């Protein structure tokens, strides 16, 4: 699997790969996946 270089965007490489996988698996835009992940972080808290 090739992913774009995450340098400079504040996202660790493994997180970048997970977000990319979720985007493909959920058939969603990156913004939708980021919104979902942010909401899950709030629910966990």
Phi and psi restraints in degrees (value plus and minus 20) as a CYANA .aco file:
   2 UNK   PHI    -126.8   -86.8
   2 UNK   PSI     114.9   154.9
   3 UNK   PHI    -147.5  -107.5
   3 UNK   PSI     140.1   180.1
   4 UNK   PHI     -89.0   -49.0
   4 UNK   PSI     137.7   177.7
   5 UNK   PHI     -91.2   -51.2
   5 UNK   PSI     100.0   140.0
   6 UNK   PHI    -105.1   -65.1
   6 UNK   PSI     -14.5    25.5
   7 UNK   PHI     -78.7   -38.7
   7 UNK   PSI     114.2   154.2
   8 UNK   PHI      68.0   108.0
   8 UNK   PSI     -26.2    13.8
   9 UNK   PHI    -124.7   -84.7
   9 UNK   PSI     -15.0    25.0
  10 UNK   PHI      57.5    97.5
  10 UNK   PSI      -7.4    32.6
  11 UNK   PHI    -132.9   -92.9
  11 UNK   PSI     104.6   144.6
  12 UNK   PHI     -81.9   -41.9
  12 UNK   PSI     132.0   172.0
  13 UNK   PHI     -74.8   -34.8
  13 UNK   PSI     -64.3   -24.3
  14 UNK   PHI     -87.9   -47.9
  14 UNK   PSI     -54.2   -14.2
  15 UNK   PHI     -88.7   -48.7
  15 UNK   PSI     -58.6   -18.6
  16 UNK   PHI     -80.1   -40.1
  16 UNK   PSI     -63.9   -23.9
  17 UNK   PHI     -85.4   -45.4
  17 UNK   PSI     -61.4   -21.4
  18 UNK   PHI     -84.5   -44.5
  18 UNK   PSI     -64.1   -24.1
  19 UNK   PHI     -82.8   -42.8
  19 UNK   PSI     -58.3   -18.3
  20 UNK   PHI     -84.6   -44.6
  20 UNK   PSI     -64.2   -24.2
  21 UNK   PHI     -81.1   -41.1
  21 UNK   PSI     -66.1   -26.1
  22 UNK   PHI     -81.9   -41.9
  22 UNK   PSI     -59.3   -19.3
  23 UNK   PHI     -79.9   -39.9
  23 UNK   PSI     -63.9   -23.9
  24 UNK   PHI     -89.8   -49.8
  24 UNK   PSI     -64.6   -24.6
  25 UNK   PHI     -85.0   -45.0
  25 UNK   PSI     -60.0   -20.0
  26 UNK   PHI    -106.1   -66.1
  26 UNK   PSI     -26.4    13.6
  27 UNK   PHI      31.3    71.3
  27 UNK   PSI      32.4    72.4
  28 UNK   PHI    -146.9  -106.9
  28 UNK   PSI     146.4   186.4
  29 UNK   PHI     -97.4   -57.4
  29 UNK   PSI     142.3   182.3
  30 UNK   PHI     -81.2   -41.2
  30 UNK   PSI     -59.3   -19.3
  31 UNK   PHI     -82.7   -42.7
  31 UNK   PSI     -59.3   -19.3
  32 UNK   PHI     -84.1   -44.1
  32 UNK   PSI     -61.0   -21.0
  33 UNK   PHI     -86.4   -46.4
  33 UNK   PSI     -61.9   -21.9
  34 UNK   PHI     -84.2   -44.2
  34 UNK   PSI     -60.6   -20.6
  35 UNK   PHI     -82.1   -42.1
  35 UNK   PSI     -62.9   -22.9
  36 UNK   PHI     -82.5   -42.5
  36 UNK   PSI     -65.8   -25.8
  37 UNK   PHI     -83.9   -43.9
  37 UNK   PSI     -59.8   -19.8
  38 UNK   PHI     -83.9   -43.9
  38 UNK   PSI     -60.4   -20.4
  39 UNK   PHI     -86.2   -46.2
  39 UNK   PSI     -59.5   -19.5
  40 UNK   PHI     -84.1   -44.1
  40 UNK   PSI     -56.5   -16.5
  41 UNK   PHI     -82.9   -42.9
  41 UNK   PSI     -60.3   -20.3
  42 UNK   PHI     -86.3   -46.3
  42 UNK   PSI     -61.8   -21.8
  43 UNK   PHI     -84.9   -44.9
  43 UNK   PSI     -61.4   -21.4
  44 UNK   PHI     -82.0   -42.0
  44 UNK   PSI     -56.1   -16.1
